[in-house]
């Protein structure tokens, strides 16, 4: 279940337990949506303390191409994903 808070924080929860929080960075329907996550509770999510995930939709022939990118691993000092 996703729960929304007024400061653009979303909480992914299982029952009453918060599993992961994330903050919406950009939302431009129907083109892009991005959010930051993996930051410590109470910290503002910024480059260096969180990962940035971006979804982009582009027309492709008679369909749509979805591109998903996730950046920020090296800025956090990670050699690989540690989630």
N, C-alpha and C positions, 0 to 999 in steps of 0.2 A: 504494500500500500504506500502511496506517496502522500505526504502531508505538506502543505504550503504554509509558510510564515510570511508576514507582511514585508520583511526585508529581502525578499526574493530568495530566501533559503528554502530548499526542499529537503525533506527528510524521508529516506526510504526506510520503512519500518516493517518489522515482523512482530505482530502483536503490539505490545507496549515497548518493545526494544527498538531503539534507533540503530539501524545497521550502517547507514552512510548518509551524510549530508552533502548537498551540492548547491551551488549558486548559479542561477541563470546569468549569463554574460550578455547574450544577444539572442533575439528572437525576431526574425523577419519572415513570417509566413508568406508564401510557401517555399521560400528559398533556403534559409539557414536557421539553425538553432545551435547554440553553444552554451556550455556550462563548465564550471570549475569544480573539482572535487578532490578528495584526499587531504584537504587541509585539516588542521587540528580544530576541534570544537572551540568556538570563541574567537578564532583568528579570522581576519578578513582574507578571502581567497585571492591571492595575487600570484604573478609569475614568481617561481622560486619556492612556494610552499604548497602548490597544488598542481594538478594536471588539468589541461584544457582539452575538452572534447568538443569537436565541431562536426555537425551533420550539414551537408550541402546537397541540395537537389538541383539537377540540371536536366533540361529537356534533351532527349537522345532518340532521334528518329520518332517512332510512334510510342515511345515509352519515356521513362525517367531513370536517370542514373543517380544513385545515392552514394556519396563519398563521405566516409567517416574518418576523421583524423584525431589522434590523441598525442599531445605534446607536453613537454615539461619534465620528462624523466631525468635527463641529464642535469637540468637546473636544480633538481632535488638531490643530485648526487647518486642517482641510481644507475647502475649498469644495465639493469633489466627491470621489468615490472615486478614489484614486490607487494602485490595486492592480495 
